[in-house]
Amino acid sequence: MKLHYYVDTDSLYIELKPGPGSETVEVSSGLNVGLDSSGDVVGFDIDKASTRVDLSKIEVEALPIRSH
């Protein structure tokens, strides 16, 4: 997962998996979900992110550890 913040548009893109989306669905005003050709979610785009979420802090809890 990757987080991309774009200052010029004040948008936050949360990339869940790499690859292009083929469709975008607006869930609510300013919140869009990107879907791939299979209908799986590839990411979320949040418009006016600085007014909707606290961008000064990111916390991660209880992520599974991969063993190779």
PDB file of N, CA, C and O in Angstrom:
ATOM      1  N   MET A   1       0.848  -1.169   0.000  1.00  0.00           N
ATOM      2  CA  MET A   1       0.000   0.000   0.000  1.00  0.00           C
ATOM      3  C   MET A   1       0.891   1.229   0.000  1.00  0.00           C
ATOM      4  O   MET A   1       1.929   1.264   0.661  1.00  0.00           O
ATOM      5  N   LYS A   2       0.467   2.241  -0.756  1.00  0.00           N
ATOM      6  CA  LYS A   2       1.202   3.496  -0.828  1.00  0.00           C
ATOM      7  C   LYS A   2       0.226   4.654  -0.658  1.00  0.00           C
ATOM      8  O   LYS A   2      -0.929   4.586  -1.080  1.00  0.00           O
ATOM      9  N   LEU A   3       0.719   5.714  -0.032  1.00  0.00           N
ATOM     10  CA  LEU A   3      -0.054   6.944   0.094  1.00  0.00           C
ATOM     11  C   LEU A   3       0.616   8.004  -0.773  1.00  0.00           C
ATOM     12  O   LEU A   3       1.832   8.190  -0.718  1.00  0.00           O
ATOM     13  N   HIS A   4      -0.185   8.691  -1.569  1.00  0.00           N
ATOM     14  CA  HIS A   4       0.321   9.754  -2.443  1.00  0.00           C
ATOM     15  C   HIS A   4      -0.474  11.023  -2.137  1.00  0.00           C
ATOM     16  O   HIS A   4      -1.694  11.047  -2.298  1.00  0.00           O
ATOM     17  N   TYR A   5       0.212  12.070  -1.699  1.00  0.00           N
ATOM     18  CA  TYR A   5      -0.460  13.343  -1.471  1.00  0.00           C
ATOM     19  C   TYR A   5      -0.004  14.332  -2.528  1.00  0.00           C
ATOM     20  O   TYR A   5       1.193  14.484  -2.773  1.00  0.00           O
ATOM     21  N   TYR A   6      -0.960  15.004  -3.154  1.00  0.00           N
ATOM     22  CA  TYR A   6      -0.681  15.975  -4.209  1.00  0.00           C
ATOM     23  C   TYR A   6      -1.055  17.368  -3.709  1.00  0.00           C
ATOM     24  O   TYR A   6      -2.233  17.706  -3.595  1.00  0.00           O
ATOM     25  N   VAL A   7      -0.038  18.164  -3.413  1.00  0.00           N
ATOM     26  CA  VAL A   7      -0.235  19.497  -2.844  1.00  0.00           C
ATOM     27  C   VAL A   7      -1.041  20.392  -3.773  1.00  0.00           C
ATOM     28  O   VAL A   7      -1.932  21.113  -3.324  1.00  0.00           O
ATOM     29  N   ASP A   8      -0.733  20.349  -5.065  1.00  0.00           N
ATOM     30  CA  ASP A   8      -1.389  21.265  -6.014  1.00  0.00           C
ATOM     31  C   ASP A   8      -2.895  21.053  -6.109  1.00  0.00           C
ATOM     32  O   ASP A   8      -3.625  21.993  -6.422  1.00  0.00           O
ATOM     33  N   THR A   9      -3.372  19.844  -5.846  1.00  0.00           N
ATOM     34  CA  THR A   9      -4.816  19.573  -5.903  1.00  0.00           C
ATOM     35  C   THR A   9      -5.406  19.246  -4.535  1.00  0.00           C
ATOM     36  O   THR A   9      -6.611  19.024  -4.415  1.00  0.00           O
ATOM     37  N   ASP A  10      -4.557  19.216  -3.495  1.00  0.00           N
ATOM     38  CA  ASP A  10      -4.971  18.840  -2.140  1.00  0.00           C
ATOM     39  C   ASP A  10      -5.756  17.533  -2.161  1.00  0.00           C
ATOM     40  O   ASP A  10      -6.841  17.423  -1.589  1.00  0.00           O
ATOM     41  N   SER A  11      -5.171  16.546  -2.841  1.00  0.00           N
ATOM     42  CA  SER A  11      -5.827  15.237  -2.889  1.00  0.00           C
ATOM     43  C   SER A  11      -4.890  14.161  -2.365  1.00  0.00           C
ATOM     44  O   SER A  11      -3.670  14.252  -2.499  1.00  0.00           O
ATOM     45  N   LEU A  12      -5.487  13.144  -1.767  1.00  0.00           N
ATOM     46  CA  LEU A  12      -4.748  12.016  -1.229  1.00  0.00           C
ATOM     47  C   LEU A  12      -5.199  10.765  -1.962  1.00  0.00           C
ATOM     48  O   LEU A  12      -6.389  10.452  -2.011  1.00  0.00           O
ATOM     49  N   TYR A  13      -4.237  10.056  -2.529  1.00  0.00           N
ATOM     50  CA  TYR A  13      -4.549   8.797  -3.195  1.00  0.00           C
ATOM     51  C   TYR A  13      -3.965   7.670  -2.365  1.00  0.00           C
ATOM     52  O   TYR A  13      -2.768   7.661  -2.078  1.00  0.00           O
ATOM     53  N   ILE A  14      -4.794   6.731  -1.983  1.00  0.00           N
ATOM     54  CA  ILE A  14      -4.364   5.556  -1.230  1.00  0.00           C
ATOM     55  C   ILE A  14      -4.361   4.387  -2.199  1.00  0.00           C
ATOM     56  O   ILE A  14      -5.410   3.866  -2.577  1.00  0.00           O
ATOM     57  N   GLU A  15      -3.168   3.991  -2.588  1.00  0.00           N
ATOM     58  CA  GLU A  15      -2.995   2.905  -3.569  1.00  0.00           C
ATOM     59  C   GLU A  15      -2.957   1.575  -2.830  1.00  0.00           C
ATOM     60  O   GLU A  15      -2.057   1.332  -2.026  1.00  0.00           O
ATOM     61  N   LEU A  16      -3.924   0.722  -3.098  1.00  0.00           N
ATOM     62  CA  LEU A  16      -3.974  -0.578  -2.439  1.00  0.00           C
ATOM     63  C   LEU A  16      -3.199  -1.644  -3.187  1.00  0.00           C
ATOM     64  O   LEU A  16      -2.624  -2.551  -2.585  1.00  0.00           O
ATOM     65  N   LYS A  17      -3.189  -1.525  -4.502  1.00  0.00           N
ATOM     66  CA  LYS A  17      -2.382  -2.443  -5.299  1.00  0.00           C
ATOM     67  C   LYS A  17      -1.966  -1.742  -6.581  1.00  0.00           C
ATOM     68  O   LYS A  17      -2.683  -0.882  -7.091  1.00  0.00           O
ATOM     69  N   PRO A  18      -0.804  -2.116  -7.099  1.00  0.00           N
ATOM     70  CA  PRO A  18      -0.309  -1.447  -8.302  1.00  0.00           C
ATOM     71  C   PRO A  18      -1.144  -1.816  -9.529  1.00  0.00           C
ATOM     72  O   PRO A  18      -1.829  -2.838  -9.562  1.00  0.00           O
ATOM     73  N   GLY A  19      -1.061  -0.973 -10.502  1.00  0.00           N
ATOM     74  CA  GLY A  19      -1.785  -1.234 -11.739  1.00  0.00           C
ATOM     75  C   GLY A  19      -2.858  -0.199 -11.969  1.00  0.00           C
ATOM     76  O   GLY A  19      -3.329   0.449 -11.034  1.00  0.00           O
ATOM     77  N   PRO A  20      -3.233  -0.051 -13.202  1.00  0.00           N
ATOM     78  CA  PRO A  20      -4.202   0.985 -13.550  1.00  0.00           C
ATOM     79  C   PRO A  20      -5.631   0.591 -13.181  1.00  0.00           C
ATOM     80  O   PRO A  20      -6.010  -0.580 -13.210  1.00  0.00           O
ATOM     81  N   GLY A  21      -6.386   1.594 -12.842  1.00  0.00           N
ATOM     82  CA  GLY A  21      -7.812   1.387 -12.653  1.00  0.00           C
ATOM     83  C   GLY A  21      -8.503   1.525 -13.995  1.00  0.00           C
ATOM     84  O   GLY A  21      -8.040   2.252 -14.874  1.00  0.00           O
ATOM     85  N   SER A  22      -9.600   0.833 -14.143  1.00  0.00           N
ATOM     86  CA  SER A  22     -10.339   0.954 -15.397  1.00  0.00           C
ATOM     87  C   SER A  22     -11.664   1.676 -15.201  1.00  0.00           C
ATOM     88  O   SER A  22     -12.338   2.038 -16.166  1.00  0.00           O
ATOM     89  N   GLU A  23     -12.030   1.882 -13.937  1.00  0.00           N
ATOM     90  CA  GLU A  23     -13.296   2.558 -13.643  1.00  0.00           C
ATOM     91  C   GLU A  23     -13.159   3.286 -12.313  1.00  0.00           C
ATOM     92  O   GLU A  23     -12.484   2.809 -11.400  1.00  0.00           O
ATOM     93  N   THR A  24     -13.798   4.432 -12.213  1.00  0.00           N
ATOM     94  CA  THR A  24     -13.832   5.189 -10.964  1.00  0.00           C
ATOM     95  C   THR A  24     -15.280   5.362 -10.544  1.00  0.00           C
ATOM     96  O   THR A  24     -16.137   5.747 -11.339  1.00  0.00           O
ATOM     97  N   VAL A  25     -15.532   5.068  -9.271  1.00  0.00           N
ATOM     98  CA  VAL A  25     -16.882   5.194  -8.726  1.00  0.00           C
ATOM     99  C   VAL A  25     -16.845   6.222  -7.605  1.00  0.00           C
ATOM    100  O   VAL A  25     -16.043   6.110  -6.678  1.00  0.00           O
ATOM    101  N   GLU A  26     -17.719   7.229  -7.692  1.00  0.00           N
ATOM    102  CA  GLU A  26     -17.806   8.228  -6.634  1.00  0.00           C
ATOM    103  C   GLU A  26     -18.694   7.676  -5.524  1.00  0.00           C
ATOM    104  O   GLU A  26     -19.893   7.475  -5.719  1.00  0.00           O
ATOM    105  N   VAL A  27     -18.096   7.433  -4.357  1.00  0.00           N
ATOM    106  CA  VAL A  27     -18.818   6.878  -3.216  1.00  0.00           C
ATOM    107  C   VAL A  27     -19.613   7.964  -2.508  1.00  0.00           C
ATOM    108  O   VAL A  27     -20.768   7.763  -2.131  1.00  0.00           O
ATOM    109  N   SER A  28     -18.981   9.114  -2.334  1.00  0.00           N
ATOM    110  CA  SER A  28     -19.643  10.306  -1.819  1.00  0.00           C
ATOM    111  C   SER A  28     -18.896  11.493  -2.402  1.00  0.00           C
ATOM    112  O   SER A  28     -17.872  11.320  -3.063  1.00  0.00           O
ATOM    113  N   SER A  29     -19.389  12.671  -2.169  1.00  0.00           N
ATOM    114  CA  SER A  29     -18.778  13.847  -2.759  1.00  0.00           C
ATOM    115  C   SER A  29     -17.302  13.945  -2.353  1.00  0.00           C
ATOM    116  O   SER A  29     -16.986  14.086  -1.172  1.00  0.00           O
ATOM    117  N   GLY A  30     -16.411  13.869  -3.335  1.00  0.00           N
ATOM    118  CA  GLY A  30     -14.990  13.978  -3.081  1.00  0.00           C
ATOM    119  C   GLY A  30     -14.287  12.704  -2.664  1.00  0.00           C
ATOM    120  O   GLY A  30     -13.094  12.729  -2.364  1.00  0.00           O
ATOM    121  N   LEU A  31     -14.999  11.595  -2.640  1.00  0.00           N
ATOM    122  CA  LEU A  31     -14.385  10.300  -2.310  1.00  0.00           C
ATOM    123  C   LEU A  31     -14.655   9.338  -3.455  1.00  0.00           C
ATOM    124  O   LEU A  31     -15.793   8.935  -3.692  1.00  0.00           O
ATOM    125  N   ASN A  32     -13.578   8.975  -4.167  1.00  0.00           N
ATOM    126  CA  ASN A  32     -13.690   8.101  -5.324  1.00  0.00           C
ATOM    127  C   ASN A  32     -12.929   6.802  -5.100  1.00  0.00           C
ATOM    128  O   ASN A  32     -11.880   6.781  -4.456  1.00  0.00           O
ATOM    129  N   VAL A  33     -13.471   5.731  -5.639  1.00  0.00           N
ATOM    130  CA  VAL A  33     -12.844   4.417  -5.551  1.00  0.00           C
ATOM    131  C   VAL A  33     -12.446   3.985  -6.953  1.00  0.00           C
ATOM    132  O   VAL A  33     -13.268   3.992  -7.870  1.00  0.00           O
ATOM    133  N   GLY A  34     -11.186   3.610  -7.117  1.00  0.00           N
ATOM    134  CA  GLY A  34     -10.700   3.115  -8.396  1.00  0.00           C
ATOM    135  C   GLY A  34     -10.805   1.602  -8.445  1.00  0.00           C
ATOM    136  O   GLY A  34     -10.381   0.910  -7.520  1.00  0.00           O
ATOM    137  N   LEU A  35     -11.371   1.096  -9.527  1.00  0.00           N
ATOM    138  CA  LEU A  35     -11.546  -0.339  -9.708  1.00  0.00           C
ATOM    139  C   LEU A  35     -10.761  -0.806 -10.927  1.00  0.00           C
ATOM    140  O   LEU A  35     -10.625  -0.074 -11.907  1.00  0.00           O
ATOM    141  N   ASP A  36     -10.242  -2.040 -10.858  1.00  0.00           N
ATOM    142  CA  ASP A  36      -9.573  -2.599 -12.032  1.00  0.00           C
ATOM    143  C   ASP A  36     -10.606  -3.297 -12.920  1.00  0.00           C
ATOM    144  O   ASP A  36     -11.802  -3.262 -12.633  1.00  0.00           O
ATOM    145  N   SER A  37     -10.149  -3.917 -13.977  1.00  0.00           N
ATOM    146  CA  SER A  37     -11.071  -4.536 -14.940  1.00  0.00           C
ATOM    147  C   SER A  37     -11.843  -5.711 -14.352  1.00  0.00           C
ATOM    148  O   SER A  37     -12.859  -6.120 -14.915  1.00  0.00           O
ATOM    149  N   SER A  38     -11.379  -6.262 -13.229  1.00  0.00           N
ATOM    150  CA  SER A  38     -12.092  -7.362 -12.559  1.00  0.00           C
ATOM    151  C   SER A  38     -13.062  -6.847 -11.502  1.00  0.00           C
ATOM    152  O   SER A  38     -13.787  -7.629 -10.888  1.00  0.00           O
ATOM    153  N   GLY A  39     -13.076  -5.537 -11.288  1.00  0.00           N
ATOM    154  CA  GLY A  39     -13.953  -4.953 -10.279  1.00  0.00           C
ATOM    155  C   GLY A  39     -13.331  -4.884  -8.900  1.00  0.00           C
ATOM    156  O   GLY A  39     -14.002  -4.518  -7.935  1.00  0.00           O
ATOM    157  N   ASP A  40     -12.036  -5.235  -8.791  1.00  0.00           N
ATOM    158  CA  ASP A  40     -11.334  -5.157  -7.512  1.00  0.00           C
ATOM    159  C   ASP A  40     -10.867  -3.728  -7.257  1.00  0.00           C
ATOM    160  O   ASP A  40     -10.518  -3.007  -8.192  1.00  0.00           O
ATOM    161  N   VAL A  41     -10.863  -3.325  -6.001  1.00  0.00           N
ATOM    162  CA  VAL A  41     -10.442  -1.972  -5.628  1.00  0.00           C
ATOM    163  C   VAL A  41      -8.934  -1.852  -5.764  1.00  0.00           C
ATOM    164  O   VAL A  41      -8.187  -2.670  -5.228  1.00  0.00           O
ATOM    165  N   VAL A  42      -8.489  -0.823  -6.486  1.00  0.00           N
ATOM    166  CA  VAL A  42      -7.056  -0.546  -6.607  1.00  0.00           C
ATOM    167  C   VAL A  42      -6.647   0.654  -5.765  1.00  0.00           C
ATOM    168  O   VAL A  42      -5.475   0.789  -5.413  1.00  0.00           O
ATOM    169  N   GLY A  43      -7.606   1.537  -5.434  1.00  0.00           N
ATOM    170  CA  GLY A  43      -7.265   2.682  -4.606  1.00  0.00           C
ATOM    171  C   GLY A  43      -8.435   3.603  -4.326  1.00  0.00           C
ATOM    172  O   GLY A  43      -9.522   3.468  -4.888  1.00  0.00           O
ATOM    173  N   PHE A  44      -8.167   4.545  -3.434  1.00  0.00           N
ATOM    174  CA  PHE A  44      -9.148   5.556  -3.032  1.00  0.00           C
ATOM    175  C   PHE A  44      -8.546   6.925  -3.279  1.00  0.00           C
ATOM    176  O   PHE A  44      -7.365   7.146  -3.012  1.00  0.00           O
ATOM    177  N   ASP A  45      -9.345   7.840  -3.785  1.00  0.00           N
ATOM    178  CA  ASP A  45      -8.909   9.211  -4.006  1.00  0.00           C
ATOM    179  C   ASP A  45      -9.785  10.130  -3.163  1.00  0.00           C
ATOM    180  O   ASP A  45     -11.012  10.103  -3.267  1.00  0.00           O
ATOM    181  N   ILE A  46      -9.138  10.951  -2.320  1.00  0.00           N
ATOM    182  CA  ILE A  46      -9.868  11.852  -1.439  1.00  0.00           C
ATOM    183  C   ILE A  46      -9.551  13.284  -1.848  1.00  0.00           C
ATOM    184  O   ILE A  46      -8.415  13.739  -1.712  1.00  0.00           O
ATOM    185  N   ASP A  47     -10.558  13.988  -2.349  1.00  0.00           N
ATOM    186  CA  ASP A  47     -10.410  15.397  -2.718  1.00  0.00           C
ATOM    187  C   ASP A  47     -10.469  16.261  -1.459  1.00  0.00           C
ATOM    188  O   ASP A  47     -11.108  15.894  -0.472  1.00  0.00           O
ATOM    189  N   LYS A  48      -9.793  17.419  -1.503  1.00  0.00           N
ATOM    190  CA  LYS A  48      -9.735  18.339  -0.357  1.00  0.00           C
ATOM    191  C   LYS A  48      -9.301  17.589   0.900  1.00  0.00           C
ATOM    192  O   LYS A  48      -9.880  17.756   1.974  1.00  0.00           O
ATOM    193  N   ALA A  49      -8.278  16.767   0.743  1.00  0.00           N
ATOM    194  CA  ALA A  49      -7.843  15.867   1.805  1.00  0.00           C
ATOM    195  C   ALA A  49      -7.480  16.584   3.099  1.00  0.00           C
ATOM    196  O   ALA A  49      -7.785  16.091   4.185  1.00  0.00           O
ATOM    197  N   SER A  50      -6.834  17.737   2.995  1.00  0.00           N
ATOM    198  CA  SER A  50      -6.393  18.423   4.214  1.00  0.00           C
ATOM    199  C   SER A  50      -7.559  18.901   5.074  1.00  0.00           C
ATOM    200  O   SER A  50      -7.376  19.166   6.262  1.00  0.00           O
ATOM    201  N   THR A  51      -8.746  19.015   4.498  1.00  0.00           N
ATOM    202  CA  THR A  51      -9.915  19.429   5.272  1.00  0.00           C
ATOM    203  C   THR A  51     -10.730  18.228   5.752  1.00  0.00           C
ATOM    204  O   THR A  51     -11.670  18.391   6.529  1.00  0.00           O
ATOM    205  N   ARG A  52     -10.376  17.028   5.296  1.00  0.00           N
ATOM    206  CA  ARG A  52     -11.157  15.835   5.633  1.00  0.00           C
ATOM    207  C   ARG A  52     -10.443  14.857   6.556  1.00  0.00           C
ATOM    208  O   ARG A  52     -11.078  14.139   7.328  1.00  0.00           O
ATOM    209  N   VAL A  53      -9.106  14.836   6.469  1.00  0.00           N
ATOM    210  CA  VAL A  53      -8.339  13.904   7.293  1.00  0.00           C
ATOM    211  C   VAL A  53      -7.131  14.619   7.888  1.00  0.00           C
ATOM    212  O   VAL A  53      -6.677  15.631   7.354  1.00  0.00           O
ATOM    213  N   ASP A  54      -6.614  14.092   8.997  1.00  0.00           N
ATOM    214  CA  ASP A  54      -5.424  14.646   9.628  1.00  0.00           C
ATOM    215  C   ASP A  54      -4.208  14.089   8.899  1.00  0.00           C
ATOM    216  O   ASP A  54      -3.840  12.930   9.087  1.00  0.00           O
ATOM    217  N   LEU A  55      -3.590  14.918   8.068  1.00  0.00           N
ATOM    218  CA  LEU A  55      -2.442  14.493   7.278  1.00  0.00           C
ATOM    219  C   LEU A  55      -1.121  14.604   8.033  1.00  0.00           C
ATOM    220  O   LEU A  55      -0.070  14.260   7.492  1.00  0.00           O
ATOM    221  N   SER A  56      -1.161  15.075   9.259  1.00  0.00           N
ATOM    222  CA  SER A  56       0.069  15.257  10.023  1.00  0.00           C
ATOM    223  C   SER A  56       0.515  13.995  10.745  1.00  0.00           C
ATOM    224  O   SER A  56       1.614  13.950  11.297  1.00  0.00           O
ATOM    225  N   LYS A  57      -0.329  12.973  10.745  1.00  0.00           N
ATOM    226  CA  LYS A  57      -0.016  11.782  11.520  1.00  0.00           C
ATOM    227  C   LYS A  57      -0.543  10.534  10.811  1.00  0.00           C
ATOM    228  O   LYS A  57      -1.693  10.485  10.374  1.00  0.00           O
ATOM    229  N   ILE A  58       0.318   9.537  10.711  1.00  0.00           N
ATOM    230  CA  ILE A  58      -0.097   8.245  10.144  1.00  0.00           C
ATOM    231  C   ILE A  58       0.255   7.175  11.157  1.00  0.00           C
ATOM    232  O   ILE A  58       1.395   7.096  11.615  1.00  0.00           O
ATOM    233  N   GLU A  59      -0.713   6.357  11.507  1.00  0.00           N
ATOM    234  CA  GLU A  59      -0.482   5.270  12.449  1.00  0.00           C
ATOM    235  C   GLU A  59      -0.744   3.939  11.759  1.00  0.00           C
ATOM    236  O   GLU A  59      -1.637   3.816  10.920  1.00  0.00           O
ATOM    237  N   VAL A  60       0.042   2.963  12.126  1.00  0.00           N
ATOM    238  CA  VAL A  60      -0.119   1.617  11.589  1.00  0.00           C
ATOM    239  C   VAL A  60      -0.247   0.678  12.778  1.00  0.00           C
ATOM    240  O   VAL A  60       0.569   0.718  13.699  1.00  0.00           O
ATOM    241  N   GLU A  61      -1.270  -0.166  12.759  1.00  0.00           N
ATOM    242  CA  GLU A  61      -1.491  -1.099  13.854  1.00  0.00           C
ATOM    243  C   GLU A  61      -1.726  -2.506  13.331  1.00  0.00           C
ATOM    244  O   GLU A  61      -2.446  -2.706  12.352  1.00  0.00           O
ATOM    245  N   ALA A  62      -1.134  -3.440  13.968  1.00  0.00           N
ATOM    246  CA  ALA A  62      -1.420  -4.872  13.799  1.00  0.00           C
ATOM    247  C   ALA A  62      -1.417  -5.369  12.371  1.00  0.00           C
ATOM    248  O   ALA A  62      -2.310  -6.116  11.971  1.00  0.00           O
ATOM    249  N   LEU A  63      -0.415  -4.960  11.591  1.00  0.00           N
ATOM    250  CA  LEU A  63      -0.295  -5.502  10.234  1.00  0.00           C
ATOM    251  C   LEU A  63       0.336  -6.892  10.306  1.00  0.00           C
ATOM    252  O   LEU A  63       1.243  -7.128  11.104  1.00  0.00           O
ATOM    253  N   PRO A  64      -0.145  -7.795   9.480  1.00  0.00           N
ATOM    254  CA  PRO A  64       0.461  -9.132   9.492  1.00  0.00           C
ATOM    255  C   PRO A  64       1.889  -9.069   8.962  1.00  0.00           C
ATOM    256  O   PRO A  64       2.202  -8.291   8.061  1.00  0.00           O
ATOM    257  N   ILE A  65       2.730  -9.891   9.529  1.00  0.00           N
ATOM    258  CA  ILE A  65       4.121  -9.959   9.098  1.00  0.00           C
ATOM    259  C   ILE A  65       4.248 -11.083   8.077  1.00  0.00           C
ATOM    260  O   ILE A  65       3.842 -12.218   8.323  1.00  0.00           O
ATOM    261  N   ARG A  66       4.814 -10.744   6.938  1.00  0.00           N
ATOM    262  CA  ARG A  66       5.035 -11.765   5.889  1.00  0.00           C
ATOM    263  C   ARG A  66       6.292 -12.548   6.190  1.00  0.00           C
ATOM    264  O   ARG A  66       7.310 -11.985   6.592  1.00  0.00           O
ATOM    265  N   SER A  67       6.216 -13.828   5.996  1.00  0.00           N
ATOM    266  CA  SER A  67       7.435 -14.631   6.066  1.00  0.00           C
ATOM    267  C   SER A  67       7.751 -15.114   4.657  1.00  0.00           C
ATOM    268  O   SER A  67       6.867 -15.587   3.943  1.00  0.00           O
ATOM    269  N   HIS A  68       8.996 -14.996   4.267  1.00  0.00           N
ATOM    270  CA  HIS A  68       9.399 -15.353   2.899  1.00  0.00           C
ATOM    271  C   HIS A  68       9.999 -16.716   2.854  1.00  0.00           C
ATOM    272  O   HIS A  68      10.395 -17.181   1.785  1.00  0.00           O
TER     273      HIS A  68
END
